Amino acid sequence: MIVRTPSGLVEGRFDGTVASFLGVPYAAPPFGEHRFGAPVPPPAWDGVRPALLPGAAAAQPAGDDVGLYAPETFASGEDCLNLDVHTPGAGAAGLPVLVWFHGGAFAIGGNGAAWHRGHRFARDGVVCVAVNYRLGFEGFLALDGAPLNRGVLDWLAALEWVRSAIAAFGGDPGNVTIAGQSAGGAACATLLTMPRAAGLFRRAIVMSGSASLAVPEEEARAHAAGLAARLGVRPRAQDFAAIPPAALVAEQPPPMAAGASGTLGGTVPIQPVVDGDLVPRVPLDALRAGAGGHLPLLVGCTSDEAGVFVRAMAGGIDEATAATVLAHLGLPPGYRDAHPGLSPAELVGRAAGDHLFRRETIWIEEARAATAAAPTHAYEFRWESPVASPLGAGLVGAAHNIDLPFAFDLLDAPGVERTAGKEPPGTLAEAMHGAWVRFARDGDPGWPPYERARRQVMIFNAASGVADDPLRTQRRLLCEP
């Protein structure tokens, strides 16, 4: 199947149901003369460009397969500003569009990960576009002589490409939903509040995300100056352009390095910069002021995001140590009382997930309930995998990322069996994926909006259903003074 894009013809692969176009450039390679610059349109090409193999991911550290998720290898390269398109194929027209931004702490990841490939959305009548964007220092380091928030500018460039090109793939440029998980969810929360993103999408999905991931420009520039001093260069784009991308990646801190503040921002050392222009303010503050309130939102997280990871590090701790950690996180003594059946390590794991993800989700829900005119649909994923964690920390449970193959209806993807077991509930994937499809079509996933009168939340589990204010206790412990 051949489609014309703004830069030339591309050929994808049609399997009889879905046509897939992989590695389609939406901007020129951000290296050479374009390194540390704003994205620019890709050069036009003659003839037909094959779009049959995955495109390059952004420069990033080599991945370590810990045996918990799908074994992923993201081959990086200079031509990393590309995207994948999955569409029902020839004859499709006017279909809703889902634009996916992958997670990975703005430092790792790629658009073609096995647990969030978009062909099942296309099967169900939604054109799915998955975006690669600049990560790490290439995308977010604040350098003199370079635009701030280059990774954010990449998001905008991808959405502008969708607006101009997606009709040729059967999509409706006026019916675009942005979606992302973890850092990708934070990207969507940021885009929701950005004036320059106005008109590029119609609704948003934030999965296990945050609206707090943005640092002041002064802090970002101080970090760049410190890095430059260690490397013996000036914090200028021209100096850093002489450093090979791989060498610069080697200088990046680990994607989830612990922060002294115990906040989610402290765990993500690379993130957007509040520059007063492109990112006018911290997205959560903007949401509380009503930004993006005219656009429908679907938002939620899992019930034990960090437990399996933290338990592996905190095994053997006692109650006194757990109490110290809870105090460091700013949680009240009543947090322990609300979780009487958890061991100290389990308690710390639950607290970390609540602090980093569930609290952020509640903040977004509450901000929207107070100011937004458009509906906010809330959910929580509570299905617990019965599989023993390869990290040696009990069961996998309702961990970070485990909801992805359910939302994308990919229970047959690599790594799902070893993480979710041999028989993960297909009805749960059907319910969750169906809700995402409905939301992309018309903004209604199938349950009432989150409002302060009832605070209704869809609980996704082996038997899913809507509950009134199921997070009452967590909201009091995590979010109220």
Number of C-alpha atoms within 10 A of each C-alpha: 12 20 16 14 20 14 17 15 17 21 19 21 18 17 10 8 15 22 24 27 27 26 27 27 24 29 23 18 21 24 16 11 9 13 19 29 19 19 23 15 14 18 13 12 11 8 9 13 15 16 21 16 14 18 26 22 28 28 26 26 21 13 12 9 11 11 13 22 18 18 14 17 15 21 15 18 16 16 21 27 29 26 29 26 27 29 31 28 23 16 8 15 18 18 24 24 33 32 27 26 26 26 23 16 23 27 28 22 26 29 27 24 18 21 25 24 23 29 24 23 26 25 17 16 23 28 34 29 29 27 27 29 29 27 26 25 25 26 29 24 28 28 23 16 12 16 16 27 24 26 27 24 22 24 23 17 21 26 24 18 20 26 19 13 20 26 19 19 27 23 26 20 24 16 20 28 27 29 27 25 27 23 27 25 27 29 29 30 31 28 24 29 26 19 14 14 18 12 13 21 23 21 24 28 29 27 31 30 29 31 27 22 27 23 18 14 16 13 13 23 18 13 17 21 20 13 17 17 12 11 14 10 15 18 23 17 18 16 14 20 17 10 13 9 19 12 9 18 19 12 14 16 14 16 17 16 11 15 13 9 12 16 18 22 21 16 19 22 23 26 27 28 27 22 18 11 11 20 22 16 21 21 28 23 16 21 26 19 16 17 19 27 23 15 18 25 30 25 25 27 30 27 23 25 27 23 28 28 20 21 23 18 14 19 16 12 15 12 15 10 15 21 19 12 17 20 12 13 18 15 18 15 12 10 18 19 9 12 13 9 10 13 17 21 24 24 24 28 26 22 27 24 25 26 24 22 26 29 19 23 25 22 21 28 24 21 19 27 21 16 16 22 14 17 20 26 26 27 24 23 25 19 24 19 18 15 17 18 20 16 17 14 19 16 19 25 24 24 25 24 19 23 26 21 23 25 24 23 25 21 22 13 15 17 19 23 16 17 24 26 16 12 9 20 16 14 14 21 23 14 20 26 23 20 19 22 24 17 23 30 19 14 24 20 22 15 15 17 22 24 19 13 9 13 20 21 24 24 21 20 19 16 11 16 12 17 14 13 16 16 16 10 12 17 17 13 19 21 16 7 6
